[in-house]
Amino acid sequence: MSTQHEVPSYLTQKEIGPWGVYLEQIDRVTPYLGTLARWVETLKRPKRILVVDVPIERDDGSIAHFEGYRVQHNTSRGPGKGGVRFHQDVTLSEVMALSAWMTVKNAAVNVPYGGAKGGIRVDPKTLSIGELQRMTRRYTSEINIIIGPNKDIPAPDVNTNEQVMAWMMDTYSMNQGSTASGVVTGKPISLGGSLGRREATGRGVYVVGCEAAAKRGLDIKGAKVAVQGFGNVGGIAARLFAEAGAKVVAVQDHISTIVCDTGLDVAALQAHVTQHGSVAGFGGGDAVNDRSRFWEVDCDILIPAALEQQITEANADKIRAKIILEGANGPTTPGADDILHDKGVLVVPDVIANAGGVTVSYFEWVQDFSSFFWTEDEINQRLTRIMREAFGAVWTLAQEKNVSLRTAAFIVACTRVLQAREMRGLYP
Ligand code: GLU
């Protein structure tokens, strides 16, 4: 990746990070947008950025301040939509990129949303449960002015969960004086959450994984799978692949890497992680000290399901998998994309592979508005159909234009967003 991109005045060239990756992806799709390319600059600028101070009183009486963000990248096709991340490495560039990938993702699977994302730079493991609640509520109050069931709908992401969504929903509702269940998705079932939402991202990864494997003539039964990240995405995807007869041969989390060529016992590993918070110390496999060795593992399907910019020019060449399923957002850099393409590795991009989460978020939002709730079977069937159709459309376009699945997904999505942009016209 060599292109120098225009850096917005609020980021330095050094800080361009994931946003620079996204801009490169937009440059790659622009030649395929025809006359809509006239509007492409829209995609290179977030619509709205809110940076907030989040002060809380710590349990010991001291005051701590955290920096929080909510970025609405685009609302041409509908309200902003996207998760909230609590992580010590959260930056504005990262939240901008994540919000833009939500725009592309929502359009790629054709759910009626724009794209948004939020985050707080904090290691939530350093907070007590009370501190976490106070931080979540203060953050929600600070972004209250731009979120809402028809404006921008947050959801879980890295280190946020149903409980955090419940606090966000309650805080927003208290501020406005009535319960607004549709303001966030990924809520507990008891508060208008949807069956199947918790598993949806991992299930979506599994569904497109089966589609991709079929295209490559790979049998899931006996296929070797390696997963980076064993949380809500990687853990569920690993379980579903194992249940379908695949062998999960390597799992890496933020602390440790565990391998077992004959296949890890995923249920036992899950139980271990629930108890200890990490795969570290799991007895049913071998620990590997050098983290970088994970990328060299002999496997058929590789699932990066942790953070951005993991597969880079430094390690792409070592990858032995036939298929990569991007459970994480932005795990592969454009330079690595080129290397993988030349090696013939099939990369199913994040904006398709992990779109199952926001798809069931959409179902949750629809159910909240109608106050009529669907069965888990209905949800999983609809999810599977949407994921298969999105993958199929992108696959066909990729063949037709002789481009990667990422570029094809961006063509489908950016065309939808910019058509909406053009039809709406500029105001005033
Ligand atoms: N955080 C998830 C994502 O990156 C889900 C977003 C949502 O459901 O709105 O796609």
Residues whose N, C-alpha, C, O or C-beta is under 5 A from the ligand:
A	BS01	LIG	K81 G82 G83 I153 A155 P156 D157 N354 G357 V358 S361
